[in-house]
Amino acid sequence: MIRVGSIVLRVDDLQRQAEFWAAALDYVEGRTDDDFILLRPRDGVGPNLSFDAYRSELKIPPRIHLDLYAEDQAAEVERLIGLGATEVHWDKRPADADYVILADPEGNRFCVVDAG
């Protein structure tokens, strides 16, 4: 049996990114090093999110991104923007799309999907 244990993001500002995503997902810090922070779900359910302080170029569009499912999409988008996310406008997004594209403080894109 195999499962996703951790999703790893390469970041410039390790502490800022860990703080943003911990607040966004209600995750808590697990293992940390000078150049690595692992966040784990507070309730123990779901994959970890890890941050590796390693300079890499941001690719647009990204090859991979997170889809976050929200019961109250509008409230979650507002909350995430308050934490430092920005909305990404994409001219190919369908008018009836069930997702909103956001970017974290370093520009890594993710979607907030209406699961309600």
N, C-alpha and C positions, 0 to 999 in steps of 0.2 A: 504494500500500500504506500502511496506517495501523496503528498498534499503540499500546497503552497504554505511555507512557513513564514516567509518575510518578503516583502516587496522593498527593494533597495533603490533609493534616489541619491544621485550624486549632487552635492550642493556646495555653494560657496560659503554661506553663512550657516554653519552647522547649528549653532544655538538658536538662531532666529527661526530657521526652518523647523527644528524640533518643537519649539514653542508653538508655532502656528499650527502644525499638524496635531500636536497633543491636544490643543484646545478645539480644533476642528472636529476631531474624531473621539474626544474624551478618552485618549490613550494616556498611559503612564510610562515613565522611563523605566527601561530595563537595564541592560548592559550598556556601559558607556566607556569610551576611551578618548584620547585627545582628538582623534579624527573620525570617530564613529559613535553614533547614538542609536540604540534600538528602542523603539516605542512598542508597547504591547497593549492590546485591548484591556481596559480596566476590568471588564467582566470575563476576560479569558476566551471570548468567542471571536474567531476570525484571525486573519493573518497579522503578523507583526509588520511594522513599517520602520525601515532602517534608513539612516542617513550616513553617507560616506562623504567626508570632506575631501573632495577630489574635483578639481577644476575640469569641467567639460563644457562643450559648446551646446547651447540650447538649439534644438532642431524644431523648426516649424514647417509643417505640422509635426507633432511628436509621433514617434513610432509606437508609443504605448502611453496610455493615460489611465487614471482611475475614474470609475463611475461610482459616485456616491448616491445611494438610494435614500430618498427623503419622503416621509409621510406628508410634511408640510414644506413643499419646495420653496415657496416664496420666503417663508420665515428663515429657512436654512441659508438661502442665498444671501439674504440681508445680514444674517449673523456672520457668515463667512467673509463678506465684504467688510464688516466691522472689525474682523480679526486681521485684515490686511490683504485679502484676495481682491482681484479686479475682474470685472466682467469682460469677456472676449466676444466681440461681435464678428460673426462669420457670415459672409453673404450667401453661402450655400446652405445655411441652416434652414430646414423647412419651416414654414409658418406654423405648422401644427406640431412642432417638435416637442417631445416630452422632457427635454433636457435643457439646461442652461450651462454654457461653457464659462468656466472661471479659470483664473491663473493664480497660483500661490505667490508669495512675495518675491520669488526669484523667476517667475514667469512659467513655471511648470503647469501645464494645463490639466484640468480635471472637469468632469461634468457632474452636475447635480440633477439626478433623474427623478421625475415625479413618480413616486411609488404609491401614491395615495389613491 
